[in-house]
Amino acid sequence: MDKGGLAHALDAVGLSGASRIGFGDEMRLGRRGTTRRVWGRRGTKVRQRLQLTYEWRYLFAAVDGQAGRIWWNWVPSMKAEALWPTIAGIQESDLLDGLIWDNAPSHRDGEITDLDLAFVGLPPYSPELNPAERLFEEIRRRFEGTVYATLDAKVADVQAFLEEWDADPPRVRHLCGWDWINDAIATLPAPLENAA
């Protein structure tokens, strides 16, 4: 996709250079913590607290690196019936014209693909092509390795983090506005004007 295929895929589903295009994915967020590399004193072993509670929530996020916008919603699972209201909300709110994401089974569900939104699938095993994954890396860097009393407390911290990022479009553009994506979108044809 990064060698010219993105522009062709976007054009094939009817998107133009003026279309609002987001890259989306889901992230599992829970209280089963993972240790992260942290700074410590030389010669002293760092002991990190590890939380082993099996409790999860899923974060769906879509990023528009050109506009510097993030849309997100918390969903109980990655199943299509749990994801459908979020994707339908994006369509109904007219937030995006197209969504680029991986080909997870829930993403190919008939009820989701029937929505009036242009969908483009990413190649298998290619998270490096999705700017939403870069946002998830920032979330993991900030919150993994911290022990939370409840899952709601962790979700509230991540929610505040996302609101902070969404309020700063230049920061989102810097993180998710990749040149090869912007170049591909710039090569798309202009939208056709309605003749009177």
C-alpha positions as CSV (number, residue, x, y, z in Angstrom):
1,M,0.0,0.0,0.0
2,D,2.8,2.4,0.7
3,K,4.2,2.1,-2.8
4,G,1.3,3.5,-4.8
5,G,-1.4,1.0,-3.9
6,L,-3.2,3.3,-1.4
7,A,-4.2,5.9,-4.0
8,H,-5.5,3.1,-6.3
9,A,-7.5,1.5,-3.4
10,L,-9.0,4.8,-2.4
11,D,-10.0,5.7,-5.9
12,A,-11.5,2.3,-6.5
13,V,-14.0,2.9,-3.7
14,G,-14.9,6.4,-5.0
15,L,-12.9,8.6,-2.6
16,S,-11.5,11.9,-3.9
17,G,-8.8,14.2,-2.8
18,A,-11.4,16.2,-0.7
19,S,-12.7,13.1,1.1
20,R,-12.3,12.8,4.9
21,I,-10.4,9.5,5.3
22,G,-9.6,7.9,8.6
23,F,-7.5,4.9,9.7
24,G,-9.1,2.8,12.3
25,D,-8.5,-0.1,14.6
26,E,-9.3,-1.5,18.0
27,M,-7.1,-1.9,21.1
28,R,-7.8,-4.1,24.1
29,L,-7.3,-2.3,27.3
30,G,-7.4,-4.1,30.6
31,R,-6.0,-4.5,34.1
32,R,-3.7,-7.4,33.2
33,G,-0.6,-5.2,33.2
34,T,2.6,-5.6,31.3
35,T,5.9,-4.4,32.4
36,R,7.6,-1.7,30.4
37,R,11.2,-0.5,30.3
38,V,11.7,2.2,33.0
39,W,14.6,4.3,34.2
40,G,16.2,3.3,37.5
41,R,19.4,3.8,39.4
42,R,22.4,2.1,38.1
43,G,23.2,-1.1,40.0
44,T,19.7,-1.2,41.6
45,K,17.1,-3.7,40.3
46,V,13.9,-2.0,39.4
47,R,10.8,-3.9,40.7
48,Q,7.6,-3.1,38.9
49,R,4.2,-3.9,40.3
50,L,2.3,-6.3,38.1
51,Q,-1.4,-6.6,38.0
52,L,-3.0,-9.9,37.0
53,T,-6.7,-9.1,36.8
54,Y,-8.6,-10.4,33.8
55,E,-10.9,-7.5,33.0
56,W,-11.0,-5.8,29.6
57,R,-12.6,-3.1,27.5
58,Y,-12.0,-2.3,23.9
59,L,-11.1,1.0,22.4
60,F,-12.0,1.7,18.8
61,A,-10.1,4.7,17.4
62,A,-10.0,6.3,14.0
63,V,-7.4,8.9,13.1
64,D,-7.4,11.4,10.3
65,G,-3.8,12.5,10.0
66,Q,-4.5,15.2,7.5
67,A,-7.0,17.0,9.7
68,G,-5.4,16.0,13.0
69,R,-8.6,14.5,14.4
70,I,-9.3,11.4,16.5
71,W,-12.6,9.7,16.9
72,W,-13.0,7.0,19.5
73,N,-15.5,4.9,21.3
74,W,-15.4,2.3,24.0
75,V,-16.9,-1.1,23.0
76,P,-17.4,-4.2,25.1
77,S,-15.9,-6.6,22.5
78,M,-14.5,-6.7,19.0
79,K,-17.5,-8.6,17.7
80,A,-19.4,-7.0,14.8
81,E,-22.6,-6.5,16.8
82,A,-20.6,-4.5,19.4
83,L,-18.7,-2.5,16.8
84,W,-21.6,-1.7,14.5
85,P,-23.1,1.2,16.5
86,T,-19.7,2.9,16.6
87,I,-19.2,2.6,12.8
88,A,-22.8,3.6,12.1
89,G,-22.3,6.6,14.4
90,I,-19.4,7.7,12.3
91,Q,-21.5,7.4,9.2
92,E,-24.6,9.1,10.6
93,S,-22.5,12.0,12.1
94,D,-20.9,12.5,8.7
95,L,-17.4,12.4,10.4
96,L,-15.6,10.4,7.7
97,D,-16.2,9.5,4.1
98,G,-13.9,6.5,4.2
99,L,-12.4,4.2,6.7
100,I,-9.2,2.2,6.2
101,W,-8.6,-0.7,8.6
102,D,-7.5,-4.3,8.8
103,N,-9.6,-7.2,7.5
104,A,-10.6,-8.6,10.9
105,P,-13.7,-10.8,10.7
106,S,-15.9,-8.2,12.4
107,H,-14.8,-5.6,9.8
108,R,-16.0,-7.8,7.0
109,D,-19.5,-8.4,8.6
110,G,-22.3,-7.7,6.2
111,E,-24.1,-5.2,8.5
112,I,-21.0,-3.1,8.8
113,T,-20.0,-3.3,5.1
114,D,-23.6,-2.3,4.1
115,L,-23.2,1.1,5.8
116,D,-22.8,4.1,3.5
117,L,-19.1,4.5,4.2
118,A,-16.2,3.6,1.9
119,F,-14.1,0.8,3.4
120,V,-10.5,-0.1,2.4
121,G,-8.8,-3.1,3.9
122,L,-5.1,-3.1,4.8
123,P,-2.9,-6.1,3.9
124,P,-2.7,-8.9,6.5
125,Y,-0.1,-8.5,9.2
126,S,0.7,-4.9,8.5
127,P,0.1,-2.8,11.6
128,E,3.0,-0.5,10.5
129,L,0.7,0.8,7.7
130,N,-2.0,2.0,10.1
131,P,-1.5,5.4,12.0
132,A,-4.1,4.3,14.5
133,E,-1.5,1.8,15.8
134,R,0.9,4.7,16.4
135,L,-1.7,6.3,18.6
136,F,-2.1,3.0,20.5
137,E,1.6,2.9,21.1
138,E,1.4,6.3,22.8
139,I,-1.5,5.0,25.0
140,R,0.5,1.9,25.9
141,R,3.6,4.0,26.7
142,R,1.7,6.2,29.0
143,F,-0.6,3.7,30.8
144,E,0.9,0.2,30.7
145,G,2.9,-0.7,33.8
146,T,0.6,1.4,36.1
147,V,-1.6,-0.4,38.5
148,Y,-5.3,0.8,38.6
149,A,-7.8,0.0,41.3
150,T,-10.6,-0.4,38.8
151,L,-10.9,-0.7,35.0
152,D,-13.1,2.4,35.0
153,A,-10.2,4.4,36.5
154,K,-7.9,3.3,33.7
155,V,-10.5,4.0,31.1
156,A,-11.1,7.5,32.5
157,D,-7.3,8.3,32.3
158,V,-7.1,7.0,28.7
159,Q,-10.3,9.1,27.9
160,A,-8.7,12.2,29.3
161,F,-5.5,11.4,27.3
162,L,-7.5,11.1,24.1
163,E,-9.4,14.3,24.7
164,E,-6.0,16.1,25.3
165,W,-4.7,14.8,22.0
166,D,-7.9,15.5,20.0
167,A,-7.7,19.1,21.3
168,D,-4.3,19.5,19.7
169,P,-4.6,18.8,15.9
170,P,-0.9,19.7,15.1
171,R,0.2,17.1,17.6
172,V,-2.0,14.5,16.0
173,R,-0.8,15.5,12.5
174,H,2.8,15.1,13.6
175,L,2.1,11.6,15.0
176,C,-0.3,10.3,12.4
177,G,0.0,12.5,9.3
178,W,2.4,10.3,7.4
179,D,3.9,11.7,4.2
180,W,3.2,8.7,2.0
181,I,-0.5,8.8,3.0
182,N,-0.8,12.5,2.4
183,D,0.9,12.1,-1.0
184,A,-1.5,9.2,-2.0
185,I,-4.5,11.3,-1.0
186,A,-3.1,14.3,-2.9
187,T,-3.0,12.3,-6.1
188,L,-6.7,11.4,-6.0
189,P,-8.9,13.2,-8.4
190,A,-10.9,16.2,-7.3
191,P,-14.5,15.7,-6.5
192,L,-16.9,16.1,-9.5
193,E,-19.0,19.2,-9.4
194,N,-22.7,18.8,-9.9
195,A,-23.7,20.3,-13.2
196,A,-26.7,22.6,-13.0
